[in-house]
Amino acid sequence: MPDSNLPEPSVSAELASPPMHPDQLLSDVASLPALPGVYRYFDAEGTVLYVGKAINLKKRVSSYFQKNHGGTRIGHMVSKIVRLETTVVRSEAEALLLENNLIKTLNPRYNILFRDDKSYPYLKITGVIPSSNPGSSISRVSYYRGAVEKKHHYFGPYPSAWAVKEAILLMQKVFRLRTCEDPMFNNRTRPCLLYQIKRCSAPCVGHISPSDYAQDVANAERFLRGDARQVMDALEARMMAHAERLEFEQAAELRNQVAALSNVLHQQSVDNVSDRDVDILAVKVQGGRACVNLAMVRGGRHLGDRPYFPVHVEDAAGVYTEDDEGAAVAPSIEAQVLEAFVAQHYLNVPIPPSLVVSEPVNKNLLKALSIQCGVKVTAVHQPREQRRQWLEMAQTNASLQLARLLSEEGSQQARTRALVDALDLALDNLDELRVECFDISHTAGEATQASCVVFHHHKMQNAEYRRYSIDGITPGDDYAAMRQVLLRRYGKLSEALADAKKTGQTPAGTGRLPDLVLVDGGKGQVSMAREVFERLGLDLSLIVGVEKGEGRKVGLEELVFADGREKVYLGKDSAALMLVAQIRDEAHRFAITGMRAKRAKVRVDGGKLEEIPGIGPKRRAKLLQRFGGVRGVGLAGVEDIATVEGISRELAEEIYRALH
């Protein structure tokens, strides 16, 4: 780790950089302005090594070249730098936002990076604005994920779909709000089962007046915002008023509602009305990996948590950051991980006004986030009372999640080693083992798809998966499909490698051959793969077929080799076979989901209709509604098609020709 008391470099100081750095790089560093901005380091292959921000670009960047960093991680990074790019901005806040946008976009090796996760789910209550549609005037509570609309009310975000569904169940139990979709709601003639089990007040058939239902919706929204006690008092007051007017049936309904709400409040032991919206962030680092546990409190209720596992933690250790005054420092790796999470996570996610954190957060970062969201954001590092309990809970969960991850990774690494040993692969670094697996999927020759999945760094690399639509073959010919996908996958790569062998230089972005090519099949598929590799001049020893055993039972698979070696049965309990089966099954899953999607599009999707000139979304919708789908449109005659509103005789003939 570099010295945390780094001396401030002089602007005019001579750069003490080793000779490996190009003169142009040193000249660029010396000519940098003393302004705020973002800098990017590149290696000889044009890969981004590091993205950083600076209050003073000249001071900040020069600090990397002022001394010999030896064998530290920062020294390893600096030794690779051959080019520098900078962007000057107006303020530190702009620099922070640009820095983290670039980190998420460029994926630099020496930055701590949090992968984009799925968007957070919300609880949605449809608006109560009256309209011609009777379903839209009676609010509905539902699970929602996506862009928000002003005409509806959204509560959250929630850390998981399970948390939203629990909240919806609560809305049903206490306030008896409807969850059915509008088409069902508009066509009910009698209450559904939810009314019978007291989970809905049946506004669809008038068992509750619109005004009373609107009152329940208002109380539900107040409860979700954290005003549970006020809701309880209002319900009790209404109950007493009904009782005084001798309206005992209505009073009994409100009594049951109060009892249900009281039971919920009693169960929510971690509630705290003084904290409405808070995020609790705890970080744990161990064994070169890190976990940030994010717990959410919304409306005073603890909604649950979600773990995040950043990448490049070990490579980023020791890289300088800036303190509040802009001085170069090397904070703890825990603090770096937490700041990276806060900066990257809240770029596109609403941030609550209060954060409870296990490590101190840079004040300038909080200031930038406040400017971005328009609300002052504060962070409490050493909380007390209820906040302390929340933080301790989050820290415990972070430790448990990280221990689980390390255990799983250890098991996966053991499988990788077992496979390398079993196949006697010439590999110095287990982390670099790359396996590509191919599978073919179709239904009686229809919608043939091939899949290629990638195993690298001890895990499946979803971002590198590829699907191939197979055309120009006899339907159902799996061998021809395998030939086509292998030629498409390795054809250009083999040409690039051949050119590189002649010139001695490998073009950027060429990629590399995998250490192992798995094909789902026995001797026939392996023979086809061998034919392709011989044609491309590639190494036959890379090809291994996964042949199903007796009765196609899992654990009895045998490995078939293209280079003439005898078949191998690794054993039912072999860790190597477990890994092979895992990769093979993933290739099969990926292929079959692609095939089903393609088949469904061919059979029922209206996409083919929109390809016809003159057919837009509205006319397409009318056609599908009239005939019940593309198949129905295809079975209809020209006269029938012409009866649809907006479809002329000429257009009907065009539609008929296109579908036949």
FENZI-V491589 format. One record per residue. N is the residue number from 1. RES is the residue in one small letter. SS is DSSP state (~ for helix, > for strand, _ for the rest). D_CENTER is the distance of its C-alpha to the mean C-alpha in whole Angstrom. Layout:
n=N res=RES ss=SS d_center=D_CENTER
n=N res=RES ss=SS d_center=D_CENTER
//
This chain:
n=1 res=m ss=_ d_center=32
n=2 res=p ss=_ d_center=34
n=3 res=d ss=_ d_center=36
n=4 res=s ss=_ d_center=35
n=5 res=n ss=_ d_center=38
n=6 res=l ss=_ d_center=38
n=7 res=p ss=_ d_center=41
n=8 res=e ss=_ d_center=40
n=9 res=p ss=_ d_center=41
n=10 res=s ss=_ d_center=44
n=11 res=v ss=_ d_center=43
n=12 res=s ss=_ d_center=46
n=13 res=a ss=_ d_center=45
n=14 res=e ss=_ d_center=46
n=15 res=l ss=_ d_center=42
n=16 res=a ss=_ d_center=43
n=17 res=s ss=_ d_center=40
n=18 res=p ss=_ d_center=41
n=19 res=p ss=_ d_center=43
n=20 res=m ss=_ d_center=39
n=21 res=h ss=_ d_center=38
n=22 res=p ss=_ d_center=39
n=23 res=d ss=~ d_center=42
n=24 res=q ss=~ d_center=40
n=25 res=l ss=~ d_center=37
n=26 res=l ss=~ d_center=39
n=27 res=s ss=~ d_center=41
n=28 res=d ss=~ d_center=38
n=29 res=v ss=~ d_center=37
n=30 res=a ss=~ d_center=41
n=31 res=s ss=_ d_center=40
n=32 res=l ss=_ d_center=37
n=33 res=p ss=_ d_center=38
n=34 res=a ss=_ d_center=38
n=35 res=l ss=_ d_center=35
n=36 res=p ss=_ d_center=32
n=37 res=g ss=> d_center=29
n=38 res=v ss=> d_center=26
n=39 res=y ss=> d_center=27
n=40 res=r ss=> d_center=25
n=41 res=y ss=> d_center=27
n=42 res=f ss=> d_center=27
n=43 res=d ss=_ d_center=29
n=44 res=a ss=_ d_center=31
n=45 res=e ss=_ d_center=29
n=46 res=g ss=_ d_center=27
n=47 res=t ss=_ d_center=24
n=48 res=v ss=> d_center=22
n=49 res=l ss=> d_center=23
n=50 res=y ss=> d_center=23
n=51 res=v ss=> d_center=22
n=52 res=g ss=> d_center=24
n=53 res=k ss=> d_center=26
n=54 res=a ss=> d_center=29
n=55 res=i ss=_ d_center=32
n=56 res=n ss=_ d_center=35
n=57 res=l ss=~ d_center=33
n=58 res=k ss=~ d_center=37
n=59 res=k ss=~ d_center=37
n=60 res=r ss=~ d_center=33
n=61 res=v ss=~ d_center=33
n=62 res=s ss=~ d_center=37
n=63 res=s ss=~ d_center=36
n=64 res=y ss=~ d_center=34
n=65 res=f ss=~ d_center=37
n=66 res=q ss=_ d_center=40
n=67 res=k ss=_ d_center=40
n=68 res=n ss=_ d_center=40
n=69 res=h ss=_ d_center=37
n=70 res=g ss=_ d_center=38
n=71 res=g ss=_ d_center=35
n=72 res=t ss=_ d_center=33
n=73 res=r ss=~ d_center=29
n=74 res=i ss=~ d_center=30
n=75 res=g ss=~ d_center=33
n=76 res=h ss=~ d_center=31
n=77 res=m ss=~ d_center=29
n=78 res=v ss=~ d_center=32
n=79 res=s ss=~ d_center=34
n=80 res=k ss=~ d_center=31
n=81 res=i ss=_ d_center=31
n=82 res=v ss=_ d_center=33
n=83 res=r ss=> d_center=32
n=84 res=l ss=> d_center=31
n=85 res=e ss=> d_center=29
n=86 res=t ss=> d_center=29
n=87 res=t ss=> d_center=29
n=88 res=v ss=> d_center=31
n=89 res=v ss=_ d_center=30
n=90 res=r ss=_ d_center=32
n=91 res=s ss=_ d_center=31
n=92 res=e ss=~ d_center=29
n=93 res=a ss=~ d_center=26
n=94 res=e ss=~ d_center=26
n=95 res=a ss=~ d_center=25
n=96 res=l ss=~ d_center=23
n=97 res=l ss=~ d_center=20
n=98 res=l ss=~ d_center=21
n=99 res=e ss=~ d_center=21
n=100 res=n ss=~ d_center=17
n=101 res=n ss=~ d_center=16
n=102 res=l ss=~ d_center=18
n=103 res=i ss=~ d_center=16
n=104 res=k ss=~ d_center=12
n=105 res=t ss=~ d_center=14
n=106 res=l ss=~ d_center=17
n=107 res=n ss=_ d_center=15
n=108 res=p ss=_ d_center=18
n=109 res=r ss=_ d_center=20
n=110 res=y ss=_ d_center=21
n=111 res=n ss=_ d_center=19
n=112 res=i ss=_ d_center=17
n=113 res=l ss=> d_center=13
n=114 res=f ss=_ d_center=10
n=115 res=r ss=_ d_center=7
n=116 res=d ss=_ d_center=5
n=117 res=d ss=_ d_center=3
n=118 res=k ss=_ d_center=4
n=119 res=s ss=_ d_center=7
n=120 res=y ss=_ d_center=10
n=121 res=p ss=> d_center=13
n=122 res=y ss=> d_center=16
n=123 res=l ss=> d_center=20
n=124 res=k ss=> d_center=21
n=125 res=i ss=> d_center=25
n=126 res=t ss=_ d_center=27
n=127 res=g ss=_ d_center=29
n=128 res=v ss=_ d_center=33
n=129 res=i ss=_ d_center=35
n=130 res=p ss=_ d_center=37
n=131 res=s ss=_ d_center=37
n=132 res=s ss=_ d_center=39
n=133 res=n ss=_ d_center=36
n=134 res=p ss=~ d_center=37
n=135 res=g ss=~ d_center=34
n=136 res=s ss=~ d_center=32
n=137 res=s ss=~ d_center=35
n=138 res=i ss=_ d_center=34
n=139 res=s ss=_ d_center=31
n=140 res=r ss=> d_center=28
n=141 res=v ss=> d_center=25
n=142 res=s ss=> d_center=22
n=143 res=y ss=> d_center=18
n=144 res=y ss=> d_center=16
n=145 res=r ss=_ d_center=13
n=146 res=g ss=_ d_center=13
n=147 res=a ss=_ d_center=16
n=148 res=v ss=_ d_center=19
n=149 res=e ss=_ d_center=22
n=150 res=k ss=_ d_center=25
n=151 res=k ss=_ d_center=28
n=152 res=h ss=_ d_center=25
n=153 res=h ss=> d_center=25
n=154 res=y ss=> d_center=21
n=155 res=f ss=> d_center=21
n=156 res=g ss=> d_center=18
n=157 res=p ss=> d_center=15
n=158 res=y ss=> d_center=15
n=159 res=p ss=_ d_center=13
n=160 res=s ss=_ d_center=13
n=161 res=a ss=~ d_center=14
n=162 res=w ss=~ d_center=17
n=163 res=a ss=~ d_center=18
n=164 res=v ss=~ d_center=18
n=165 res=k ss=~ d_center=20
n=166 res=e ss=~ d_center=22
n=167 res=a ss=~ d_center=23
n=168 res=i ss=~ d_center=24
n=169 res=l ss=~ d_center=26
n=170 res=l ss=~ d_center=28
n=171 res=m ss=~ d_center=28
n=172 res=q ss=~ d_center=30
n=173 res=k ss=~ d_center=32
n=174 res=v ss=~ d_center=33
n=175 res=f ss=~ d_center=34
n=176 res=r ss=_ d_center=34
n=177 res=l ss=_ d_center=31
n=178 res=r ss=> d_center=31
n=179 res=t ss=_ d_center=27
n=180 res=c ss=_ d_center=29
n=181 res=e ss=_ d_center=28
n=182 res=d ss=~ d_center=30
n=183 res=p ss=~ d_center=32
n=184 res=m ss=~ d_center=33
n=185 res=f ss=~ d_center=34
n=186 res=n ss=~ d_center=36
n=187 res=n ss=_ d_center=38
n=188 res=r ss=_ d_center=39
n=189 res=t ss=_ d_center=42
n=190 res=r ss=_ d_center=42
n=191 res=p ss=_ d_center=40
n=192 res=c ss=_ d_center=37
n=193 res=l ss=~ d_center=36
n=194 res=l ss=~ d_center=34
n=195 res=y ss=~ d_center=38
n=196 res=q ss=~ d_center=40
n=197 res=i ss=_ d_center=37
n=198 res=k ss=_ d_center=37
n=199 res=r ss=_ d_center=34
n=200 res=c ss=_ d_center=35
n=201 res=s ss=_ d_center=38
n=202 res=a ss=_ d_center=38
n=203 res=p ss=~ d_center=38
n=204 res=c ss=~ d_center=38
n=205 res=v ss=~ d_center=42
n=206 res=g ss=_ d_center=43
n=207 res=h ss=_ d_center=43
n=208 res=i ss=_ d_center=42
n=209 res=s ss=_ d_center=43
n=210 res=p ss=~ d_center=41
n=211 res=s ss=~ d_center=42
n=212 res=d ss=~ d_center=41
n=213 res=y ss=~ d_center=38
n=214 res=a ss=~ d_center=37
n=215 res=q ss=~ d_center=38
n=216 res=d ss=~ d_center=36
n=217 res=v ss=~ d_center=33
n=218 res=a ss=~ d_center=34
n=219 res=n ss=~ d_center=34
n=220 res=a ss=~ d_center=31
n=221 res=e ss=~ d_center=29
n=222 res=r ss=~ d_center=31
n=223 res=f ss=~ d_center=30
n=224 res=l ss=~ d_center=27
n=225 res=r ss=_ d_center=28
n=226 res=g ss=_ d_center=29
n=227 res=d ss=_ d_center=33
n=228 res=a ss=~ d_center=34
n=229 res=r ss=~ d_center=37
n=230 res=q ss=~ d_center=38
n=231 res=v ss=~ d_center=37
n=232 res=m ss=~ d_center=39
n=233 res=d ss=~ d_center=42
n=234 res=a ss=~ d_center=42
n=235 res=l ss=~ d_center=42
n=236 res=e ss=~ d_center=45
n=237 res=a ss=~ d_center=47
n=238 res=r ss=~ d_center=46
n=239 res=m ss=~ d_center=47
n=240 res=m ss=~ d_center=50
n=241 res=a ss=~ d_center=51
n=242 res=h ss=~ d_center=51
n=243 res=a ss=~ d_center=53
n=244 res=e ss=~ d_center=56
n=245 res=r ss=_ d_center=56
n=246 res=l ss=_ d_center=56
n=247 res=e ss=_ d_center=53
n=248 res=f ss=~ d_center=52
n=249 res=e ss=~ d_center=50
n=250 res=q ss=~ d_center=48
n=251 res=a ss=~ d_center=48
n=252 res=a ss=~ d_center=47
n=253 res=e ss=~ d_center=44
n=254 res=l ss=~ d_center=43
n=255 res=r ss=~ d_center=44
n=256 res=n ss=~ d_center=42
n=257 res=q ss=~ d_center=39
n=258 res=v ss=~ d_center=40
n=259 res=a ss=~ d_center=40
n=260 res=a ss=~ d_center=37
n=261 res=l ss=~ d_center=35
n=262 res=s ss=~ d_center=37
n=263 res=n ss=~ d_center=36
n=264 res=v ss=~ d_center=32
n=265 res=l ss=~ d_center=33
n=266 res=h ss=~ d_center=35
n=267 res=q ss=~ d_center=32
n=268 res=q ss=_ d_center=30
n=269 res=s ss=_ d_center=31
n=270 res=v ss=_ d_center=29
n=271 res=d ss=_ d_center=30
n=272 res=n ss=_ d_center=31
n=273 res=v ss=_ d_center=32
n=274 res=s ss=_ d_center=33
n=275 res=d ss=_ d_center=29
n=276 res=r ss=_ d_center=27
n=277 res=d ss=_ d_center=24
n=278 res=v ss=> d_center=23
n=279 res=d ss=> d_center=20
n=280 res=i ss=> d_center=21
n=281 res=l ss=> d_center=19
n=282 res=a ss=> d_center=20
n=283 res=v ss=> d_center=20
n=284 res=k ss=> d_center=21
n=285 res=v ss=> d_center=22
n=286 res=q ss=> d_center=24
n=287 res=g ss=_ d_center=24
n=288 res=g ss=_ d_center=22
n=289 res=r ss=> d_center=19
n=290 res=a ss=> d_center=18
n=291 res=c ss=> d_center=16
n=292 res=v ss=> d_center=15
n=293 res=n ss=> d_center=16
n=294 res=l ss=> d_center=15
n=295 res=a ss=> d_center=18
n=296 res=m ss=> d_center=18
n=297 res=v ss=> d_center=22
n=298 res=r ss=> d_center=22
n=299 res=g ss=_ d_center=26
n=300 res=g ss=_ d_center=27
n=301 res=r ss=> d_center=25
n=302 res=h ss=> d_center=23
n=303 res=l ss=> d_center=20
n=304 res=g ss=> d_center=18
n=305 res=d ss=> d_center=16
n=306 res=r ss=> d_center=13
n=307 res=p ss=> d_center=13
n=308 res=y ss=> d_center=11
n=309 res=f ss=_ d_center=12
n=310 res=p ss=_ d_center=13
n=311 res=v ss=> d_center=14
n=312 res=h ss=_ d_center=17
n=313 res=v ss=~ d_center=19
n=314 res=e ss=~ d_center=22
n=315 res=d ss=~ d_center=23
n=316 res=a ss=~ d_center=22
n=317 res=a ss=_ d_center=25
n=318 res=g ss=_ d_center=28
n=319 res=v ss=_ d_center=27
n=320 res=y ss=_ d_center=28
n=321 res=t ss=> d_center=27
n=322 res=e ss=> d_center=29
n=323 res=d ss=_ d_center=31
n=324 res=d ss=_ d_center=32
n=325 res=e ss=_ d_center=35
n=326 res=g ss=_ d_center=33
n=327 res=a ss=_ d_center=35
n=328 res=a ss=> d_center=33
n=329 res=v ss=> d_center=32
n=330 res=a ss=_ d_center=30
n=331 res=p ss=_ d_center=29
n=332 res=s ss=_ d_center=27
n=333 res=i ss=~ d_center=24
n=334 res=e ss=~ d_center=23
n=335 res=a ss=~ d_center=24
n=336 res=q ss=~ d_center=22
n=337 res=v ss=~ d_center=19
n=338 res=l ss=~ d_center=19
n=339 res=e ss=~ d_center=20
n=340 res=a ss=~ d_center=17
n=341 res=f ss=~ d_center=15
n=342 res=v ss=~ d_center=17
n=343 res=a ss=~ d_center=17
n=344 res=q ss=~ d_center=13
n=345 res=h ss=~ d_center=12
n=346 res=y ss=_ d_center=14
n=347 res=l ss=_ d_center=15
n=348 res=n ss=_ d_center=13
n=349 res=v ss=_ d_center=13
n=350 res=p ss=_ d_center=17
n=351 res=i ss=_ d_center=18
n=352 res=p ss=_ d_center=21
n=353 res=p ss=_ d_center=25
n=354 res=s ss=> d_center=25
n=355 res=l ss=> d_center=23
n=356 res=v ss=> d_center=24
n=357 res=v ss=> d_center=23
n=358 res=s ss=_ d_center=25
n=359 res=e ss=_ d_center=25
n=360 res=p ss=_ d_center=27
n=361 res=v ss=_ d_center=25
n=362 res=n ss=_ d_center=27
n=363 res=k ss=~ d_center=28
n=364 res=n ss=~ d_center=28
n=365 res=l ss=~ d_center=24
n=366 res=l ss=~ d_center=25
n=367 res=k ss=~ d_center=27
n=368 res=a ss=~ d_center=25
n=369 res=l ss=~ d_center=22
n=370 res=s ss=~ d_center=25
n=371 res=i ss=~ d_center=26
n=372 res=q ss=~ d_center=23
n=373 res=c ss=~ d_center=23
n=374 res=g ss=_ d_center=26
n=375 res=v ss=_ d_center=27
n=376 res=k ss=_ d_center=28
n=377 res=v ss=_ d_center=25
n=378 res=t ss=> d_center=27
n=379 res=a ss=> d_center=26
n=380 res=v ss=> d_center=28
n=381 res=h ss=_ d_center=28
n=382 res=q ss=_ d_center=31
n=383 res=p ss=_ d_center=31
n=384 res=r ss=_ d_center=34
n=385 res=e ss=~ d_center=34
n=386 res=q ss=~ d_center=31
n=387 res=r ss=~ d_center=29
n=388 res=r ss=~ d_center=30
n=389 res=q ss=~ d_center=29
n=390 res=w ss=~ d_center=26
n=391 res=l ss=~ d_center=25
n=392 res=e ss=~ d_center=27
n=393 res=m ss=~ d_center=25
n=394 res=a ss=~ d_center=21
n=395 res=q ss=~ d_center=23
n=396 res=t ss=~ d_center=24
n=397 res=n ss=~ d_center=21
n=398 res=a ss=~ d_center=19
n=399 res=s ss=~ d_center=22
n=400 res=l ss=~ d_center=22
n=401 res=q ss=~ d_center=18
n=402 res=l ss=~ d_center=19
n=403 res=a ss=~ d_center=22
n=404 res=r ss=~ d_center=20
n=405 res=l ss=~ d_center=18
n=406 res=l ss=~ d_center=21
n=407 res=s ss=~ d_center=22
n=408 res=e ss=~ d_center=20
n=409 res=e ss=~ d_center=20
n=410 res=g ss=~ d_center=24
n=411 res=s ss=~ d_center=24
n=412 res=q ss=~ d_center=22
n=413 res=q ss=~ d_center=24
n=414 res=a ss=~ d_center=27
n=415 res=r ss=~ d_center=26
n=416 res=t ss=~ d_center=26
n=417 res=r ss=~ d_center=29
n=418 res=a ss=~ d_center=31
n=419 res=l ss=~ d_center=30
n=420 res=v ss=~ d_center=31
n=421 res=d ss=~ d_center=34
n=422 res=a ss=~ d_center=35
n=423 res=l ss=~ d_center=34
n=424 res=d ss=_ d_center=36
n=425 res=l ss=_ d_center=34
n=426 res=a ss=_ d_center=35
n=427 res=l ss=_ d_center=32
n=428 res=d ss=_ d_center=32
n=429 res=n ss=_ d_center=29
n=430 res=l ss=~ d_center=27
n=431 res=d ss=~ d_center=23
n=432 res=e ss=~ d_center=24
n=433 res=l ss=_ d_center=25
n=434 res=r ss=> d_center=23
n=435 res=v ss=> d_center=23
n=436 res=e ss=> d_center=23
n=437 res=c ss=> d_center=23
n=438 res=f ss=> d_center=25
n=439 res=d ss=> d_center=25
n=440 res=i ss=> d_center=27
n=441 res=s ss=> d_center=27
n=442 res=h ss=> d_center=29
n=443 res=t ss=> d_center=31
n=444 res=a ss=_ d_center=34
n=445 res=g ss=_ d_center=34
n=446 res=e ss=> d_center=32
n=447 res=a ss=> d_center=28
n=448 res=t ss=> d_center=28
n=449 res=q ss=> d_center=25
n=450 res=a ss=> d_center=24
n=451 res=s ss=> d_center=21
n=452 res=c ss=> d_center=21
n=453 res=v ss=> d_center=18
n=454 res=v ss=> d_center=18
n=455 res=f ss=> d_center=19
n=456 res=h ss=> d_center=19
n=457 res=h ss=_ d_center=19
n=458 res=h ss=_ d_center=19
n=459 res=k ss=> d_center=16
n=460 res=m ss=> d_center=15
n=461 res=q ss=_ d_center=13
n=462 res=n ss=~ d_center=11
n=463 res=a ss=~ d_center=11
n=464 res=e ss=~ d_center=15
n=465 res=y ss=_ d_center=15
n=466 res=r ss=> d_center=18
n=467 res=r ss=> d_center=20
n=468 res=y ss=> d_center=23
n=469 res=s ss=> d_center=26
n=470 res=i ss=_ d_center=29
n=471 res=d ss=_ d_center=32
n=472 res=g ss=_ d_center=36
n=473 res=i ss=_ d_center=36
n=474 res=t ss=_ d_center=38
n=475 res=p ss=_ d_center=36
n=476 res=g ss=_ d_center=35
n=477 res=d ss=_ d_center=36
n=478 res=d ss=~ d_center=34
n=479 res=y ss=~ d_center=35
n=480 res=a ss=~ d_center=35
n=481 res=a ss=~ d_center=32
n=482 res=m ss=~ d_center=31
n=483 res=r ss=~ d_center=34
n=484 res=q ss=~ d_center=32
n=485 res=v ss=~ d_center=28
n=486 res=l ss=~ d_center=30
n=487 res=l ss=~ d_center=32
n=488 res=r ss=~ d_center=29
n=489 res=r ss=~ d_center=26
n=490 res=y ss=~ d_center=29
n=491 res=g ss=~ d_center=32
n=492 res=k ss=~ d_center=31
n=493 res=l ss=~ d_center=30
n=494 res=s ss=~ d_center=33
n=495 res=e ss=~ d_center=35
n=496 res=a ss=~ d_center=33
n=497 res=l ss=~ d_center=34
n=498 res=a ss=~ d_center=38
n=499 res=d ss=~ d_center=38
n=500 res=a ss=~ d_center=37
n=501 res=k ss=~ d_center=39
n=502 res=k ss=~ d_center=42
n=503 res=t ss=~ d_center=41
n=504 res=g ss=_ d_center=40
n=505 res=q ss=_ d_center=36
n=506 res=t ss=_ d_center=33
n=507 res=p ss=_ d_center=31
n=508 res=a ss=_ d_center=28
n=509 res=g ss=_ d_center=25
n=510 res=t ss=_ d_center=27
n=511 res=g ss=_ d_center=25
n=512 res=r ss=_ d_center=27
n=513 res=l ss=_ d_center=28
n=514 res=p ss=_ d_center=26
n=515 res=d ss=_ d_center=28
n=516 res=l ss=> d_center=28
n=517 res=v ss=> d_center=28
n=518 res=l ss=> d_center=28
n=519 res=v ss=> d_center=29
n=520 res=d ss=> d_center=29
n=521 res=g ss=_ d_center=32
n=522 res=g ss=_ d_center=36
n=523 res=k ss=~ d_center=39
n=524 res=g ss=~ d_center=38
n=525 res=q ss=~ d_center=35
n=526 res=v ss=~ d_center=36
n=527 res=s ss=~ d_center=39
n=528 res=m ss=~ d_center=37
n=529 res=a ss=~ d_center=34
n=530 res=r ss=~ d_center=37
n=531 res=e ss=~ d_center=39
n=532 res=v ss=~ d_center=36
n=533 res=f ss=~ d_center=36
n=534 res=e ss=~ d_center=40
n=535 res=r ss=~ d_center=40
n=536 res=l ss=~ d_center=37
n=537 res=g ss=_ d_center=39
n=538 res=l ss=_ d_center=36
n=539 res=d ss=_ d_center=36
n=540 res=l ss=~ d_center=37
n=541 res=s ss=~ d_center=36
n=542 res=l ss=~ d_center=33
n=543 res=i ss=> d_center=33
n=544 res=v ss=> d_center=32
n=545 res=g ss=> d_center=32
n=546 res=v ss=> d_center=31
n=547 res=e ss=> d_center=34
n=548 res=k ss=_ d_center=34
n=549 res=g ss=_ d_center=37
n=550 res=e ss=~ d_center=39
n=551 res=g ss=~ d_center=38
n=552 res=r ss=~ d_center=35
n=553 res=k ss=_ d_center=34
n=554 res=v ss=_ d_center=31
n=555 res=g ss=_ d_center=32
n=556 res=l ss=_ d_center=35
n=557 res=e ss=_ d_center=34
n=558 res=e ss=> d_center=36
n=559 res=l ss=> d_center=35
n=560 res=v ss=> d_center=37
n=561 res=f ss=> d_center=37
n=562 res=a ss=_ d_center=38
n=563 res=d ss=_ d_center=40
n=564 res=g ss=_ d_center=43
n=565 res=r ss=_ d_center=42
n=566 res=e ss=_ d_center=43
n=567 res=k ss=_ d_center=40
n=568 res=v ss=> d_center=39
n=569 res=y ss=_ d_center=38
n=570 res=l ss=_ d_center=36
n=571 res=g ss=_ d_center=36
n=572 res=k ss=_ d_center=34
n=573 res=d ss=_ d_center=33
n=574 res=s ss=_ d_center=32
n=575 res=a ss=~ d_center=29
n=576 res=a ss=~ d_center=29
n=577 res=l ss=~ d_center=30
n=578 res=m ss=~ d_center=27
n=579 res=l ss=~ d_center=24
n=580 res=v ss=~ d_center=26
n=581 res=a ss=~ d_center=25
n=582 res=q ss=~ d_center=22
n=583 res=i ss=~ d_center=21
n=584 res=r ss=~ d_center=24
n=585 res=d ss=~ d_center=22
n=586 res=e ss=~ d_center=19
n=587 res=a ss=~ d_center=20
n=588 res=h ss=~ d_center=22
n=589 res=r ss=~ d_center=19
n=590 res=f ss=~ d_center=18
n=591 res=a ss=~ d_center=21
n=592 res=i ss=~ d_center=22
n=593 res=t ss=~ d_center=19
n=594 res=g ss=~ d_center=20
n=595 res=m ss=~ d_center=23
n=596 res=r ss=~ d_center=23
n=597 res=a ss=~ d_center=21
n=598 res=k ss=~ d_center=24
n=599 res=r ss=~ d_center=26
n=600 res=a ss=~ d_center=25
n=601 res=k ss=~ d_center=25
n=602 res=v ss=~ d_center=29
n=603 res=r ss=~ d_center=30
n=604 res=v ss=~ d_center=29
n=605 res=d ss=_ d_center=27
n=606 res=g ss=_ d_center=29
n=607 res=g ss=~ d_center=27
n=608 res=k ss=~ d_center=31
n=609 res=l ss=~ d_center=33
n=610 res=e ss=~ d_center=31
n=611 res=e ss=_ d_center=32
n=612 res=i ss=_ d_center=36
n=613 res=p ss=_ d_center=37
n=614 res=g ss=_ d_center=38
n=615 res=i ss=_ d_center=35
n=616 res=g ss=_ d_center=32
n=617 res=p ss=~ d_center=30
n=618 res=k ss=~ d_center=33
n=619 res=r ss=~ d_center=35
n=620 res=r ss=~ d_center=33
n=621 res=a ss=~ d_center=32
n=622 res=k ss=~ d_center=36
n=623 res=l ss=~ d_center=36
n=624 res=l ss=~ d_center=34
n=625 res=q ss=~ d_center=35
n=626 res=r ss=~ d_center=38
n=627 res=f ss=~ d_center=38
n=628 res=g ss=_ d_center=35
n=629 res=g ss=_ d_center=33
n=630 res=v ss=~ d_center=33
n=631 res=r ss=~ d_center=36
n=632 res=g ss=~ d_center=38
n=633 res=v ss=~ d_center=38
n=634 res=g ss=~ d_center=39
n=635 res=l ss=~ d_center=42
n=636 res=a ss=_ d_center=43
n=637 res=g ss=_ d_center=46
n=638 res=v ss=~ d_center=47
n=639 res=e ss=~ d_center=49
n=640 res=d ss=~ d_center=46
n=641 res=i ss=~ d_center=43
n=642 res=a ss=~ d_center=46
n=643 res=t ss=_ d_center=46
n=644 res=v ss=_ d_center=43
n=645 res=e ss=_ d_center=43
n=646 res=g ss=_ d_center=42
n=647 res=i ss=_ d_center=43
n=648 res=s ss=_ d_center=46
n=649 res=r ss=~ d_center=48
n=650 res=e ss=~ d_center=47
n=651 res=l ss=~ d_center=43
n=652 res=a ss=~ d_center=44
n=653 res=e ss=~ d_center=46
n=654 res=e ss=~ d_center=43
n=655 res=i ss=~ d_center=40
n=656 res=y ss=~ d_center=42
n=657 res=r ss=~ d_center=43
n=658 res=a ss=~ d_center=39
n=659 res=l ss=~ d_center=38
n=660 res=h ss=_ d_center=41
//
